[in-house]
Amino acid sequence: MMPASNLENNGELTASARNQVLQRYNVRVQGQGEQTLLFCNGLGCSQEIWQYLTPRLSTRYQLVLFDYPGTGNAQPDAYDAQRHSTLHGYTEDIITICGALEIQRVVLVGHSVGASIALLTAVQAPALVSSVVLLAPSPYYLNEPEYYGGFERVDVEQLLVLMEQDYDGWATLLSSLLMGPQNPATLGEQLNGFFCQADHVITKNLARLTFYADVRAYVPAVRMPTLILQCQQDVAAPKEVGDYLLRHLPQGALVSMQATGHCPHLSAPLETLTFIETFLG
C-alpha cells in the first residue's frame, strides 16, 4: 500500500513518488509508437535478457523494461519478504510501475514465471492490459493425475535441495537444462550469468514459488488476446502445457516455434520477433 503522503489529492502518485518507483525497479522506457510493451522477466533475469529483441521492437513500439527485486539494478528496498511470498506480490510490482508511468492498455510480454506473473496481472488489473504475449509459459510445473506439467515433485525437491547446498552448481545445472543440448553452450553460460548475478536469497525464494505456484485457476479469467509461444524440446514447458493453455484461454493463440529449449528470446530472437510482430499487427 502506498503511503498517503505519496498521493496527490486526486489519488495519483506525486512526482517524487513516481520517481521513487522508477528508481526502485530500475525502470527504463525506450522506443516510440502507440502501443506500449512491458516485459516481465523470467526467474533470476534482469531486463538485459531482452537485449536481442528490444532494438527492433523499439522502432515500432514504446518499451518498458524493469528489474524485479534481487535482479539487475533494482534497489534493495524493492523486495518485501511478506509481499513477495506469493507471485501476486510480483504482480503488484507491475501494477505499481504502470501507475508510476501513468500507462494503460499495455501489452505484457512475459517469459517463464514472468508469463505467470503477466497472466495474474491481466486478471488482477484488466484495465491495464490490452493483450499478452507468453514465451515458454507454464501455469503449473508439477505433474498431476490429469495434468502434465513436466516435473515430478521429487525432481523439483532435489533441484531445490541442490539450490540450498550449492547455488552455483544449481545455476549451472538449471541453465543447461533450460537452454537444452541443441543450443550453443555459450547461451547456457549467458543464462547462468543472470542466475549468478542475482541476489541468491531472493532468487531461491522465487525459485520455490516458481516451481510450486499453481495459477491454472486464473487462466480462464484472462479475457484479452493472448499469444502462446511454444518451443520444441522445452523441459520446463512441454507441448502438453501449451495445449492446456490453448484450451483454457478464452482468446488464446498458440504458435509452435522451431526454436528449442526454454529461452527463445536468447536462442531464436528473429523467430520470436516475427511472431510477436505478427500478433500485434
N, C-alpha and C positions, 0 to 999 in steps of 0.2 A: 504494500500500500504506500502510495506517495504521500509524504508529509504535506499538511495543508499549506505550510509556508512556501511550498514549491509550486503552488497553483495560483493562477490568475483568478479574478472574480468570476470569470465565465467557466471556471473549472479546468482550463487548459494549463499546460505547464508554462512556467515563466521561462524567459530566455536562458537564464542561468541554469535552471533545472534541465532544460533541453540539452544544453552543452555538457552538463554532467553526465547525462545518459550516453551521449555520443562518445564521450571520452571513456566512460566506464567499459563500453563494449567495443572500443576502437572502431567505431562505425566510419565507413568510407562510402561516399556517394560519387559515382563517376558515370560518364556517358550522357547520352541525350536521346530523347524520344518520349512519346506519350505514355507508353507502358513502362511500369516500374517492376523490375525483377529483384526479389530479395532472396539471398542464398543462405540456406540452412546447412551448415557443415556437418559432416559425419563425426563419429567418435574420435576425439583427440586431435581433430584437424582445425587449423586456423583458416582464415579466409583465403590464404595463399593457395589452398588446394584447388581453387577455381582459376588459377592463372592461365590455363590453356584455353579457357572459354571466354574470359572477360574482354580481351582485346577486340574480338569480332562482335560480340554482343553489344559492347559499348557504343558501336556506331549506329545502332538502331534503337537501343533501349536505355533507360536510366537504370543503373545497377546499384543496389545497396548490399554492401558486404560488412560483416562484423565478426567478432571473435566471441565465442562462448566463454564463460568463466573458466579459467585454467588453461586457456589456449592463446596463442599469438600474443598480442599486446593488450588483452583485456586486463583491467585493473583488478587488484586483489579483492576489492570490496564488491566486485560483480558477483561473487559467489556467496550464497546464503545456504548453509548446510540444511536447514529445515525446508526452505522453499525448493531447493534443488534435489530434494529426496524423492521427487517424482518427476516424470517428464513434463508435467504441467508447469513446473517452475521454469523450464526452458521455454515453454510456450509463452509464459508471461514476459520473458525477456524480449521476444519478438514483438509482442503487443506493445511493450514499453518503447521499443525502438521506433515502431511505426507512429506512436503518439508523439515522440520527440521530433520526428521528421514531418509530422502532420501529413502523412500519406495514407491513402486508402486504395482499395481496388488493386492491390499488388498481385503479381504472380509469384507464388512461393516455389522456389526450386530447392528441393531437399534431397540429400544423399544419405542412404542407410538410416541410422537413427534420426538423422536430420529430416528424413522423409516422414518418419512417425511424428516428429515434432511439428512438421508442416501440416500434416493431417489434423492433429489436435488443434492447431491454431485455426485452421479452416472451420472447425466445428465450434470452437470457443468464441471466435470473433469473425463470423462470416462476412460482415460488412467491410472488413479489411482486405478480403481475398477475392480476386476475380477468377483465378484458376490456379492449378497446382501441377508442378512437374516433379515426378518421383523417380530418382535414379537408384536402381537396385534396392527397392523398398522391401520391408518385411514388417507386418503388423505384430508378428509374434515368431520368435526364433525356435521355440521348442516344439517337438513332435507331440501330438495328442492322438488318441484313438481315431478321431475323424478329421485330423488336420496334420499336414506335413509341413513343418517349419524348417527342417534341415538338420536340427541338432537334437540329440538325446540329452536329457537332463544331466546324466553322468558326465558327458563330454564337456558341457558348459561348466559344471562344477570343477572338473580337472583344469580347465583353462583358467578359472578364477583362482584356484589354489596356486597355479604357476605364477599368476599375476602377483599374488601376495608374496611369494617366495623369491621370485626373480623377475622383476618388472621388465628389465631389458631383454631377457630371454623370451618373455611373453610377447613383447612388442615385435621382436624379430619373427617369432613363430606366426603370430596373427597377421602381420603384414604380408608374409609369404603365402599364407593360406588365402587371404583375401585377393591378392593380385593373381594367384594361380600360376602354374608352371608354363602356360602358353605365353605369358608376357615377359619382357626383359627383366632381369634381376634388378636392374637399376630403378625400375618403378617400385618394386618392393622396398628397396632401400630408401626411396623418397618417402613412401608412406611411413616406413619405420621412423624416419626422421621426425615426422609430425608427432608420432606417439611419444618419442623420447624427449622432445622439446616441451611437451605439455606437462602441466602440473600433475605429478604422479598420483597424489591423493585424490584430487578431483576426478582424474581420468579413471581411476579404479572405481570410484563411486558411480560414475556414469556408465562404465562398462557393466556393472551389476544391473543397473537399470535397463540398459540396452538389451541384455540377454534375457531378462526375466519379465520385462514390461509386456503386457498384452493389450494392444489398442484395437483389437478386432471389433469390439462393440461400437467403436466410433466411426468405423469405415462407412457404413450405410448413411451416416449423417453428413457426409461430405457432398454437398449438393452442386458444387461448381465443376466445370470441366476439369478432368484430371488425366494427365498423361503418365503412363507407367512405362519406364524404360527398363526392359528385362534383358540381362546379359546371358550369354552362354556360359555354362560351367561355373556358375556362381555358387560357391559353397554356402554363403550366408543368405542368399535369396534365390532358391531354386525355382524352376519353372512352375511348380505347383503353387508357390506363393503368389507369383504373378497372376496365375489363373484364378486364384482365390480373390485377389483384389479386383480383378476384372468383373467377376460375378457379383461382387458386393458394392462396388462404387456405382452410384446412380448414373454418373456421366463419365465413366472411365473408358479410356482407350489404351490398349496395350500394343507396344512395339517390341518385337523380338529382334534385338540387335545382333550384329555379327561380333561385336566386342565380347571378350571373355573376361571372367573374373568379376570382382565386386566394385571396381572403380573406373567406369567408362570415361569419366571426365579426365582421368590420367592416361588411360591406355588407348582410348579412341576418341579424342576430343572433336575431330572433324565429324565423325558419325553422330556423336552426341549433339553437336551444334546443329547439324542438319535436321534432326528430329525435333529439337526444341523450336527452331525457327519455323518449321512446317506446322507444328502445333499452334504456335502463336499467330501464324498467318501474316 
